[in-house]
Amino acid sequence: MISTVVNYYDILEVHQEVSAEEIKRSFRTLIKKYHPDIHGPNKLWAESKTKVIIQAYKTLSDSATREQYDRLYSHHLHNSRTRRHTKRENTQTEDEGIRARVRLVFDDLLNGYAQNAVNNYERLLKDHADAEFLLHLKHRDYIDCKFLLAEAYEKLGQYEVAIEFYEFIYERGNGAHHRSHLVTEIKERIRNIYCRKLTKSAPPEKALGYYEKVLKLKLNKNENAFIYKKMAECYLKLKDYEKALVHLKTALSLKPNVQGLNKIKTKLRQHIPNLTI
């Protein structure tokens, strides 16, 4: 029996109609995101968050307990709405208010009012930091809204925020045939933000982390050759000449005529005796 009536779908950031596979995928993403070991002084908060996520997953990953939960939560919602209706018959419920505000964000995005949309979205974040309020949209609108928000933040130069939205959609859409066109577009945007925007002003150690993320996108050989060449340049700046050489050789193995390698070779020869490439 489920001891508390909370919205486990909300906790796992999924819609109620999702498949068991999508629930598992979202669970794995959230467990990595909130792992206590990466939250330093907020470790206790992360542990509490993780426990709730695990409980939600245990309940929804099993068909029997999920069915039982759905009945119980539906009953809870019905009773809750009945009480609210009786108490505040002529007033708007909080959910309805949030839904209206979310719809305003989405409508602004659709009409090209990026700054207005972002301002309203951030006000919602401030007012409802503990909820995934975009789930008030229908599933297709939910994905579209995430994409348009990413695009808006990218246009405003807030690349770190944009990349979070793009990666969220890419993670959930990768492998889904009906989203293949969108996933291809998002993959290109993720690559461009990391390679052309974030690495441009980042110190070499941070740039390396960005390039590692790009490699996980499984790009073609020519693109990967370029990434390994850029990583070799980062290691040169860090004076780690052995790793620079390894990445240079990897770039050459992918594309023997990759451009811009002569400068790297010249610098490596100054620090690695008898270098032959």
N, C-alpha and C positions, 0 to 999 in steps of 0.2 A: 504494500500500500504506500502511496506517495504521501509523505508527511507534511509537505508544504505545497501551497498552490501558487506557484510563481510561473512566469512565462518562460519555459525552457527553450522555446523556439527563439525568443528574443535574446536569451543568453547566448545561444549558439549562432546568432546572427543569420537565421534562415527563416524561410516562410513555412507555414504549417503543411503545405502540400509537397515539400521536397522529398526526394528519395533518400533511402538509407545511406547510399553512397555519398550524397551531398552532405548529409549530416556528419558522416565520418570525416570528410575532407575539411569541413569547417572546424570540427573539433580539433583536428591535428594542427590547423593553422593557429587557433586560439591558444592551445596548450603551449606552443612555441612562443607566441607573443607574450603570454603572461607567466612564463616560467620564473619562479622565485629567484633563481640564480642570476638572472640578468636585470633584476630590479633594485639591487643595492639596498638603500635605506628604506625602500618601500616593500621589502621582502614579505613582511607579515600581510600587507594588503594583497600582494600577488598570490600568496598561499591561500588566502580566503577566496580570492577570485577563482583560482584554479580548482578548488574544492567544489564550488558551485558549477563550474563548467563540466567537471567530471560527473557530478550527480545528474546534470542535464543530459549528458551523453549516455550514461548508463540507462536512463529512463527511456530516451527516444531511440536508442539503437536496437532495442529489443521490441519486436512487433507487438508482443502481448502487453508489456508495460506501457508502450506508447499508446495503444488503443485505450488502456485503462486511464492513462493520464489525460488523453484527449476528452474522454467522457467527463472526468472529474473537473478539468479546467473549463470545459464548456458550461458545466453546471455552475461553477464558481462565477464565471462571467455573467451568466444569466441572472444569478442572484444579485451580483454586484450592480449590474445595470438596472435591475428592478428597484434596488434600494436607492440608487442615485436618482432614478426617474421620479420616485415617490417624494424624495427629499427636495429635488431641484427640478421640478417638472418643466419649468419655463426657462431654464438656463442651459447653456451649452456645456457638455461634459469636457473634461480635460483632453480626452482622446480626440474628440471632435475639433477642439481648438488646435491641437498639435497637427491634426490631419489638414486643417485649413492652412496653417502656416507652411507646412511641407509642400502643399499644392502650390502655394504662392512662389516658393523657391523654384519649383519645377517649371511653373509657367514662365517665370522670369528667364530661366535658362533657355527654354524653348523659343522665347521671343528675342533672345540676344542681349538681355540686360544682365550681363555677367556680374558687374559690381553690385547691383541690387541683390542678386541671388546670393552672392557670397556673404554680403552683410546680413541678410536675413537668416542664412544658414548658420552663421557664427553666433547670432543671437539665440537660435535654437540650441546650439551646442552649450551655450552658457546656461540656459534655462533647464536643459534636460541632458546634462552631461552623462548620466548613468543609463541612458536608453538609446537604442538604435532607432531613432524616430523616423528614418526614411522607410522603415518597414511598413509604415502606414500607406505607402503607395502599393499599387498592384505590382506583381513580380517583374513584368517587362518594364514598367515605368521606373521601378526601383533601380534596375541595371542602367537604364538610360540616364537617370538622374545622377547616378554615380559617375558615369562617363562624362556627362556635361559639366559636372562640378570639377572633375579632373581637368577638363579642357579650360574651364574658367580660371582655375588657379594657375594653370600653365601660362595662360595669356597675361595674367597679372604678375608673372614672375615668381610665384610662390611654388617653386619646383618640388620641394620636399613634401608639401601637402599633395600636390598633383600626383606624384609618383605613388603615394599610398593608395589613392583611389584607383589608378591604373593597375597596380599590382593586385589589388583586391579583385578586380574584374577579370584580370588575366588568370589568376589562380583558380577562379570558379568556372571560367569559360574554356580553359585549356582542355582539349579533348572532346568538347561538345561540338558535334558536326554543325548544328544549326547556328552556332556562334562563330564559326571559323573565320568569316570575313572580319568581324569585330575584333577577334583575338589577334589576327594578323596586323591590323591597324594599331592596336594597343601595344603589341610587341615592338613595333617600329617606334612608337612614341616613347616607350620606356627606354629603348636603346638611345634615342636622340637626347633625352633629358640627362641620362647618366653621362653619355660620352661628350655631349656638346655644351651642357649647361653646368651640371654639378661638379664634374672633374676639372672644369676650366679654372676654378679658383680654389680647389681643394688641395690641401697638402698631400704629398705623394702617398702616405700611408692610408689616408682616407680615400683617395682616388683608387687605390688598389681594391678596396672593398667594393666600390662602385663597379669596377671592371669585372670583379668576380660575379656580381649579380647579373651583369650583362651576359657573361658566358653561360649562365644557367638558362638563358632564353633559347639556347640551341639554334644559333644563327648559322648561316652558311660558312664554308671554309674561308672565303675571302674576308668576310666580316670578322670571323674569329682570329684570322691572321693579324688584322689591324689591332684587335684588342690585345693580343699577346705582345705585339710590338709596343703598344702604349704602356703595358705593364713592365716591359723591359726598361723603358725610359724612366718609369717610377723607381724601379730598383736601382738604377744608376744614380738617381738623385739621393737615394738612401744609402749609397755606397755599398750596396749588397751586390757585388759584381757577379758572384756565382749564380744567384737567382736571375739576374739580368740576362746572363748567358743562356740559362735554361729556357727562359721565355722567348729569347731571340731565336733560338733553334726551333722552338715549337712554331713560331710564326713562319719561319722558313720552310718547315715541313708541310705547312698548310698552303703556303703560297711562296714559292722560291723567288719570285720577282717582286715581292712586296716592297713598296716604295718607302724611302726614309730610313733605311737601315745602315747606310754608310757612316753616318755620324755616330750611331750606337757602336758599330764595329770599331771605329777609330778610338773611342773612349775606352772600350773594353781592352783593346790591345795595350793601352797604357798601364793597365792594372793586372792583366792576366798574361804571364809570359808564354811565348810559343802558341798563341791563340791561332787556331785555324778554323775558319768557317767556310 
